[in-house]
Amino acid sequence: MPERAVNPCFELIKANGVNLKIVNHRVTRYGDYRRLPNGLHQITVNGTLNKYRFLITLVHEIAHLVAFEKFGRHIKPHGSEWKRTFQHLMIPFIRPEIFPSKLLPVIANHFKNPKASSSTDANLAIALKTFDEVQKEGNSYIFEIPLGSTFRIYNGKVFKKGKKRIKRYECLELATGKLYLFQPNAEVELIS
């Protein structure tokens, strides 16, 4: 995580009694929060994330804990209570000492109305990806490839790109004929 964020994050972890586990890469999520049967709070974050995505993910998960403690367990996981909590917890971090100047406007815009995942905000996801240590060679974003293109995703499934709905693209899985929706910033391997 960014050096200037370490102490404030440590204070958040300590103040909220978080058991933080850094875990191996998971494709389906960057992090998660669980209240354990013994009442303790466990947050896991992928250790393979770049330092800026790691920070946002950690605060995202702490916001779940804080929102559930403040508003009760029956709130929506990414509802208005969580959004306000996440915004409030992130404000001290949205500074040039922590995030690079080219990332700050994108982050500030995202936190006007934070999404359930930093990946569902295509602008933020693409901006954060530029800081990844390992760039996947030969991959493209869905929004970059032509309509009707055939592509493969991380698990080997092959799709054909269809029309754009409001924000996401309809894509047909060729093996099953099922229709799936893809975020515009989904990374895919174009098949010639």
BELPE-V752484 format. One record per backbone hydrogen bond with DSSP energy under -1.0 kcal/mol. CO is the residue of the C=O (numbers start at 1). NH is the residue of the N-H. Records with the same first field share a line. If there is no record, write none. Layout:
CO = NH ; NH
This chain:
2 = 5
3 = 6
5 = 9
6 = 10
7 = 11
8 = 12
9 = 13
10 = 14
11 = 15
12 = 16
13 = 18
14 = 17
19 = 43
21 = 45
23 = 47
30 = 46
32 = 44
34 = 42
36 = 39
40 = 36
41 = 19
42 = 34
43 = 21
44 = 32
45 = 23
50 = 54
51 = 55
52 = 56
53 = 57
54 = 58
55 = 59
56 = 60
57 = 61
58 = 62
59 = 63
60 = 64
61 = 65
62 = 66
63 = 67
64 = 68
65 = 69
66 = 70
67 = 71
68 = 72
76 = 79
79 = 83
80 = 84
81 = 85
82 = 86
83 = 87
84 = 88
85 = 89
86 = 90
87 = 91
90 = 93 ; 94
93 = 95
95 = 98 ; 99
100 = 103 ; 104
103 = 107
104 = 108
105 = 109
106 = 110
107 = 111
109 = 112
110 = 113
117 = 120
121 = 125
122 = 126
123 = 127
124 = 128
125 = 129
128 = 131
129 = 132
136 = 139
140 = 188
141 = 144
142 = 145
146 = 149
149 = 161
150 = 191
151 = 159
152 = 189
153 = 156
157 = 153
158 = 174
159 = 151
160 = 172
161 = 148
163 = 170
168 = 165
169 = 182
170 = 162
171 = 180
172 = 160
173 = 177
178 = 173
180 = 171
182 = 169
183 = 186
184 = 143
186 = 142
188 = 140
189 = 152
